[in-house]
Amino acid sequence: MKLKYITSMSALKLIRKLAGFKGITITAFAFGSNVLHLKIKPHKCGCQCPHCGRRGTIVQSSTHKSRRWEDLRLGAWALHLHYQPREICCPTHGRSQEVIHWANPNAQVTFRHEYQMLRLSQQMTQKQVAELLDVPVSTLSGRLHRAIERYRQGHEICDLHYVGIDEVSYCKGHKYLTVVYDLERSVVVWIGTGKGRKTIDEFFNEVLSENQRNEVVGACCDMSETYIGAIEDHCPQAVLVLDRFHIMKSLNEAVDEVRKEQWRDAGTEERKVLKGLRWLLFKHGSNRSKRDTRLLNEIQRSNRRIYRAWVLKDEFNQFWEYTYEKCAETFLKSWTRTALLSRLEPIRKFVETLRRNQQGAVPLSKSHLVL
Ligand SMILES: [Zn+2]
């Protein structure tokens, strides 16, 4: 790499480069004890209204005091930013303090300092973070609480129309959490321990009021009976959506179950052929290499059951290409018929779940959609 050496640069420009400021201009600096004080001002985007973002006129008689923000450390130096926010007058919203682009309105630290603090707090104890950032533990604790409180405000349940329910595992898949999303706002609105019916019932019964439950228009979840049952019981008016990811995941699991069965019954010689097959079976047709095709041809000759399961999975991908409801319906009917004839138990179970959730054999009925 060729380095371009700089021979002249003013001190202010140098500090700006080192600190990595964007949208901020440094007007003066001073050294304190282990602290580098920087007087700053917004670069080009000052005097904006906090409500509409439009530029307002500066109110000259402003009484706003100069404020100080703690920023990321610069080597051995702590960085303190100083600025006197201006009072502005917006034609629509009247008088208010201009937007501060580097920090939250009432925070004493900059956004990037806050981000670092939150990231570190995920990994270590508050005492260790306080030591690293060189602040008292009580100060850090207060800042953390305020930051978390602020971020939580955006996750309150209001106008919940489209719900997404999913489970996440932790402790290497031994424990589960149920996560409920507001799909319109893309935020998590609730988290409960466990993945059973009791957990999800707790959300619908204790967190949502009857009115809120009636306002739910659509709900999306995986193919587990627990979540589907809970949605049908608590929000019968909601359109249930089974998404592509969860349907394909379920089908892949069924194919893998067939593979496992065959592996258990196979002798030493047969196992040689079946080795390393797991990920190949999951692969989408468009990512298949020549080697993969050769392996699949081998499987076709040596293990008909695995091959049949894989062909069914591969054919099912066609379902997502349809744009007309009727065509998709015809395809699904013919596919399920073939799948049931295959006499593969895990695939049959998948088909049954799919059918049950389609209210009989109607794949795209009004109340149940497959996306
Ligand atoms: Zn405004």
Residues whose N, C-alpha, C, O or C-beta is under 5 A from the ligand:
A	BS01	ZN	C49 H51 C52 C90 T92 H93
